């Protein structure tokens, strides 16, 4: 099982009080290195050109210049340091490397990255996110002939940036289960795009089984009479019990269960997971490991 990552992702430093600390990824990599039959792959970083399918050129160059100048606030809650832009490109390169492997071989893959991406909009950073890697991966997959893309976002926060970037793409289906009401305030059930968005807003503190079955029903609904050519997981783990930025009650085994069900329902479809949120490092590591082992 291949996990794509880069030590460059550890160099993004938004400040000591920011939730997206390097130790999030360090804990994940330590867990993956200690597990059998998992190979860590360091791909080449992406370029600005790789993200132009989803993002405004002026915005990307502004982010790069801010980082080169020493960093600062790119958005209200998205802070860059001197090494943040190389980290963003390393993260995007890891996702594209995982996607290339999955499309080329038909095998599943995972990208262990930071910063996350699913809040990033066409021309604006948001929610710790600079480049929307899952939307970029969906666009690249379509360019490479994988026309029907299923995005499953199980982060506790709605992937508003992803929805905005794919809601007019009828061959990309977007399923998001998220806490409601909660940041960023989007993701109502009636936000349907062109019929390709399936939002599942949920209250906090419900039994884990309620979240497990709700997301699965959403996946079934999104794929009724429609079979994906590739599945992209916006794999956030802030929906786990005890995460400081969420109120859901999931455990590592629930992520493994979703993956197992997807592998059974979509037996010949490659799955690519990419790390989004999750702000309790040990819990995040356990969730990623469970997901990767279920993909193996």
N, C-alpha and C positions, 0 to 999 in steps of 0.2 A: 504494500500500500504506500503510495507516494503522497507526501505532504510537502507542499511548496512553501518556502519561507525565506527570509533573509535577515541576517543580523542588522542590516540597515534599518529595519523596522523598529529596532530597539533605540535608535538614535533620536527619534521624535520626542521632544521634551516640552510639553505645554505648560510646565510649571508644577511646583510641589503640591499644590492644592487641587490640581485637576484630576478628575476621575480616570482619565486614560493614561495611566502610568506605564513605563516600560516593563515593570514587574508583571503586568498582566501577561505579556507575551513570554517573558522569561519562565514563568510558571508553566505555561502551556508547553514550551519546548522541552523543559526538564521532564515533564510527564511523558511526552512522546518519545524522547530518547531512552527512557527506561522501559518502554513497552516493546515486545517482540514484533518482528515483521513489519516495522514501519521505517521507511527510508525518507530522510529529510533531503530535499532538493533545493538548491539555490539557483534560480533562473536569472537571466539578465533583467535589469530593471526596464520598465516601460519608458516611453518617451512622451512628450507632450502630444505628439501626433497621434499616439494610440488612444488618447482620451478625447480627441476632437469629435468623435462620433456622438458624444453625449454632452460635451462641455464647450462653452464659449472660449475662443482662443485668448481674448483679452483677459478674461478671468484667470485662466491657467497661467499666463505669463505674469500677471499681477501676483499670484500666489508664489510663483518661483522667485520673483524679484524680492518679495517681502522676506522670504526665507534667506536668500543670499545676503540681504542687508542686516541680518541678525535676528529677524523674527518680529513678531508682534501679533496683534489681533487681526485675523482675516475675517472673522465674523464675531458676533456677540459672545459665542461660547466656543469658538474655534481659534486656538492660539498656535502660532508656528514659532519654532526656534530655528537656529541656523541650519540644523540638519534635518528639518522636517520635510522639506521638499524632496531630497533624496529618499527619505523614508516612504513618502507617498508614492513615488515612482517605483520603489522596490516592492511595495505592497501590490500595486497594480500589476507589475511584472510577474509577481508570484501567482496572482489570479489568472493572468493570461497564460502562464506556463501550465497551470493545472488544467485550464480549459483545453489547451492544445493537446496535452497528453490524453485527456478524456475523449476528445473528438478523433484523434489519430488512432487510438488503441481500443476505444470502447470501454476502458477501465475507469473506475471511479477515482476521484482525487480530492484533495482538500488543500486550502491555502490558509496557513496560520499567519495572520497579518495584523498590523495596526499602522496608522489609524484606521478606524472603520469607514464605511462609505455610504450607507443607505439613506442618510439625510441630505447628502450633497445634491444641490440643484444645478440646473444648466449653467448658471452664471453666479452662483453664490455658495459659499461654505455654510454649513449649519450642523449643529449637534455633534461636534468633534470631527466632522467628515469634510474632506476636501475633494476627492475624486470618488464618484459613485461607481465602485468597481463592479458591482453586480450588473448594473445597467450597461457598462462598457462591455462586460463579458457577453451579455445578451446580444448586443449589437454585433460584436465580432462573431458570435456563433451564427447569427443570421447571415452575415457576409460569407461565412464558410459553408453555407448550405444547410445548416441546422435551423430550418425556418421556424419550427414550432418550439418555443422556449417556455418552460414553466419555471417561474421564480417563486420559491416558497420562503417567506420571511417569518421566522419564528422569534425574532428579537422582541423584547417586551414593548418597545417603542415602534410606532408605525413608521414604515419606510416611505416617508412622504416624498423624498427625492426620487426614489425608484419609481413610485407611482407616477410622478409628474413626467418622468422621462420615458415611460412605456405606455401611458394610458391611451395613446393614439396609435399603438402598434397592435393590431388585432391578432397577430400570430404569436404575440407574447402574452401569456396569462400570468397574472400576479396575484398571489394569495398571501395575505398578511393577517396573522392573529396578533393582537396587541392590547395592552391595557388601555381602558377607556373610562373616564376621561383622563388623559395623561399627555405628557409631551409627545409630539409637537402639536397636538390638537386636531390632527387630520385623521382620516381613516374611518369615517362613518360608513355604515353598511350600504348607504345609498350612493357612495362614490364608486361608480361602476366603470369609468372610462368609456370605451366603446364596447362595453359588455365583457371586457377582458380583465377587470379588476374584481377581486373577491375579498372584501374586507370583513374581518371577524373581530369586532370590538368586544372586549371582555372585562368584567369587573375583577378587581384584585381579590386575593384571599379565598378563592374557590378551591375545592378539591382538585388535585392534579388531574384526575380523570376527566374533569370537565374541559380542561384545556386540551388534553390529548385528543379527545373525541371531537371537539369542535374543529381543531385544525384539520384533522383527518377528513371530516365531512366537507370542509372547504376544498381540500385537495380533490376529493371525489367529484364535487360539483364542478370544479374548474376543468376537470378532465373527462367529463361525460361526453361521449362521442367525439373526443379530441385527444389524440395521443401525442405527448411531447417527444421531440427529437433529442432534447437535452434538458436536464433539470439542474437549476442553480439554487443553492441553499444560501440565503442570507442568514447565516448561522450565528445569531446572537444568543448569549447565555445569561443575560440579565433577567430572564424570565424564571431563573432558578430561585428556589426558596432561599431567602437570606440576602439576596442581592440588594445593595444600598440604593439602587436607582429604579427598583421595580417592586411589585407586590404580588407576583405570581408564585406558584408553589411547586414548580417542576423540579425533578431530580434527573441525574445523568441518564438513568435507564429509560426515561421517557423520550429523549432524543434518539437513543438507539432504537426504540420501538418504532418511531416514525420512519427512520431510515430503513429498517427491516420491512415495514409495510410498503414503502415506496419501491424497494427492490423487488418485492413480490408482484406488485401491481404493474410495474414498468420494467419488466425483466431484462429487456435488451436496451435500455436507455441509460447512457452514462450520467452520473450524478457528480456535480462539482460543488463542494461546500467551501464557503469563505467566511472567515471569522468577522463578526460585527461586534456587538457590545458584550458586556459581562464584566462586572467591576469588583468582584470578590475573587482575587487571583486563583486561590486553590479550587474554588467552585468552578470557575471558568475552565481551568485545566481539566477537571474531572468531566465536565460536559463535552469539551472538545475530544478528549480521549475516547469517551463512549461513542461519539459520533464516528470518529475515524475507525475505531474497531468494528463498528457496524457496517461501515463502507468496505472494509477489507475483504 
